[in-house]
Amino acid sequence: MTTNDAGDQARPRDEKQEIRRRRFVKVAERRTRLVMDKLRVLGNCANRGVYEYSAADVDKIFAALQRELEQIRHRFDERLKRRAEFKLE
Protein backbone atom coordinates (compact mmCIF):
# COMPACT_ATOMS: atom_id res chain seq x y z
CA MET A 1 0.00 0.00 0.00
CA THR A 2 1.36 3.43 -0.87
CA THR A 3 1.25 6.50 1.31
CA ASN A 4 -1.51 7.93 -0.89
CA ASP A 5 -3.60 4.81 -0.38
CA ALA A 6 -3.38 5.19 3.39
CA GLY A 7 -4.41 8.85 3.11
CA ASP A 8 -7.32 7.93 0.87
CA GLN A 9 -8.54 5.39 3.41
CA ALA A 10 -8.38 8.00 6.18
CA ARG A 11 -10.66 10.41 4.34
CA PRO A 12 -13.81 8.27 4.48
CA ARG A 13 -13.27 7.77 8.21
CA ASP A 14 -12.90 11.53 8.68
CA GLU A 15 -16.03 12.11 6.60
CA LYS A 16 -17.91 9.50 8.61
CA GLN A 17 -16.81 11.15 11.86
CA GLU A 18 -17.88 14.56 10.52
CA ILE A 19 -21.29 13.20 9.53
CA ARG A 20 -21.73 11.60 12.95
CA ARG A 21 -20.63 14.86 14.62
CA ARG A 22 -23.12 16.94 12.61
CA ARG A 23 -25.88 14.45 13.40
CA PHE A 24 -25.02 14.56 17.12
CA VAL A 25 -25.04 18.36 17.18
CA LYS A 26 -28.37 18.52 15.36
CA VAL A 27 -30.07 15.92 17.55
CA ALA A 28 -28.51 17.01 20.87
CA GLU A 29 -29.36 20.67 20.32
CA ARG A 30 -32.97 19.86 19.46
CA ARG A 31 -33.43 17.47 22.36
CA THR A 32 -31.78 19.87 24.80
CA ARG A 33 -34.08 22.69 23.68
CA LEU A 34 -37.09 20.40 24.16
CA VAL A 35 -36.01 19.45 27.68
CA MET A 36 -35.39 23.09 28.55
CA ASP A 37 -38.83 24.03 27.23
CA LYS A 38 -40.41 21.30 29.39
CA LEU A 39 -38.50 22.55 32.43
CA ARG A 40 -39.87 26.05 31.84
CA VAL A 41 -43.37 24.57 31.67
CA LEU A 42 -42.70 22.74 34.94
CA GLY A 43 -41.63 26.09 36.38
CA ASN A 44 -45.15 27.35 35.74
CA CYS A 45 -46.24 25.07 38.59
CA ALA A 46 -44.51 27.50 40.96
CA ASN A 47 -47.48 29.87 40.61
CA ARG A 48 -48.95 29.82 44.12
CA GLY A 49 -52.06 31.58 42.84
CA VAL A 50 -52.97 28.50 40.83
CA TYR A 51 -51.28 25.61 42.63
CA GLU A 52 -50.84 24.45 46.21
CA TYR A 53 -47.59 22.66 47.05
CA SER A 54 -45.20 22.15 49.92
CA ALA A 55 -41.46 22.45 50.27
CA ALA A 56 -41.37 18.64 50.41
CA ASP A 57 -43.09 18.50 47.01
CA VAL A 58 -40.49 20.85 45.56
CA ASP A 59 -37.66 18.83 47.10
CA LYS A 60 -39.04 15.62 45.56
CA ILE A 61 -39.30 17.21 42.12
CA PHE A 62 -35.74 18.54 42.20
CA ALA A 63 -34.33 15.32 43.66
CA ALA A 64 -35.91 13.33 40.82
CA LEU A 65 -34.60 15.75 38.21
CA GLN A 66 -31.12 15.73 39.75
CA ARG A 67 -31.02 11.90 39.79
CA GLU A 68 -32.01 11.76 36.14
CA LEU A 69 -29.41 14.36 35.15
CA GLU A 70 -26.71 12.49 37.06
CA GLN A 71 -27.62 9.23 35.31
CA ILE A 72 -27.48 10.87 31.91
CA ARG A 73 -24.18 12.58 32.71
CA HIS A 74 -22.78 9.21 33.83
CA ARG A 75 -23.74 7.69 30.45
CA PHE A 76 -21.81 10.41 28.61
CA ASP A 77 -18.82 10.15 30.95
CA GLU A 78 -18.62 6.35 30.63
CA ARG A 79 -18.64 6.52 26.85
CA LEU A 80 -15.85 9.09 26.88
CA LYS A 81 -13.75 6.97 29.25
CA ARG A 82 -14.07 3.87 27.07
CA ARG A 83 -12.52 5.73 24.17
CA ALA A 84 -9.59 6.98 26.22
CA GLU A 85 -6.18 6.18 24.86
CA PHE A 86 -4.13 3.48 26.59
CA LYS A 87 -0.92 4.73 28.21
CA LEU A 88 1.46 3.13 30.67
CA GLU A 89 2.80 6.46 31.91
Buried (B, 14 or more C-beta within 10 A) or exposed (E): EEEEEEEEEEEEEEEEEEEEEEEEEEEEEEEEEEEEEEEEEEEEEEEEEEEEEEEEEEEEEEEEEEEEEEEEEEEEEEEEEEEEEEEEE
